[in-house]
Amino acid sequence: MDRNKNNDIFVLMAALAAMAIYNIACGIKTGEVRGRSNWVALADDPTRFWNIVVGNSIVLVASIAFLWVLNSRRPG
């Protein structure tokens, strides 16, 4: 992979991590989190709400791990 493609992937994964952080923070603060097609409220469906929050947390950890691996493989 050349350097420009590597940078593009880095930016894409950083954006994905930022979206996950936003969704987690917004959900915990307001009690509503963005699902696949609509907002899920904690009061209406707590199980689905927490499943989405945990899913976003997993995406966040995976994104950070991938960014770390990508950065450690960068030459020089």
URFENRA-V468817 format. One record per pair of residues at least 12 apart in sequence whose ideal C-beta (glycine too) atoms are under 10 Angstrom apart, sorted by the first residue. I is the first residue (numbers start at 1). J is the second residue. If there is no record, write none. Layout:
i->I j->J
i->I j->J
//
This chain:
i->1 j->70
i->1 j->73
i->3 j->74
i->3 j->75
i->6 j->70
i->6 j->71
i->6 j->73
i->6 j->74
i->6 j->75
i->7 j->70
i->7 j->74
i->9 j->66
i->9 j->67
i->9 j->70
i->10 j->66
i->10 j->67
i->10 j->70
i->10 j->71
i->10 j->74
i->12 j->63
i->13 j->62
i->13 j->63
i->13 j->64
i->13 j->65
i->13 j->66
i->13 j->67
i->13 j->70
i->14 j->63
i->14 j->64
i->14 j->67
i->15 j->63
i->16 j->59
i->16 j->60
i->16 j->62
i->16 j->63
i->16 j->66
i->16 j->67
i->17 j->56
i->17 j->59
i->17 j->60
i->17 j->61
i->17 j->62
i->17 j->63
i->17 j->64
i->17 j->66
i->17 j->67
i->18 j->60
i->18 j->63
i->19 j->34
i->19 j->56
i->19 j->59
i->19 j->60
i->19 j->63
i->20 j->53
i->20 j->55
i->20 j->56
i->20 j->57
i->20 j->58
i->20 j->59
i->20 j->60
i->20 j->61
i->20 j->62
i->20 j->63
i->20 j->64
i->21 j->56
i->21 j->57
i->21 j->59
i->21 j->60
i->21 j->63
i->22 j->34
i->22 j->56
i->23 j->35
i->23 j->52
i->23 j->53
i->23 j->55
i->23 j->56
i->23 j->57
i->23 j->59
i->23 j->60
i->24 j->52
i->24 j->53
i->24 j->54
i->24 j->55
i->24 j->56
i->24 j->57
i->24 j->59
i->24 j->60
i->25 j->56
i->26 j->39
i->27 j->39
i->27 j->40
i->27 j->41
i->27 j->42
i->27 j->49
i->27 j->50
i->27 j->52
i->27 j->53
i->27 j->56
i->28 j->42
i->28 j->49
i->28 j->53
i->30 j->42
i->31 j->43
i->31 j->44
i->31 j->46
i->31 j->49
i->32 j->44
i->32 j->49
i->33 j->48
i->33 j->49
i->33 j->50
i->33 j->51
i->33 j->52
i->33 j->53
i->33 j->55
i->33 j->56
i->34 j->52
i->34 j->56
i->35 j->48
i->35 j->49
i->35 j->51
i->35 j->52
i->35 j->55
i->36 j->52
i->40 j->52
i->40 j->53
//
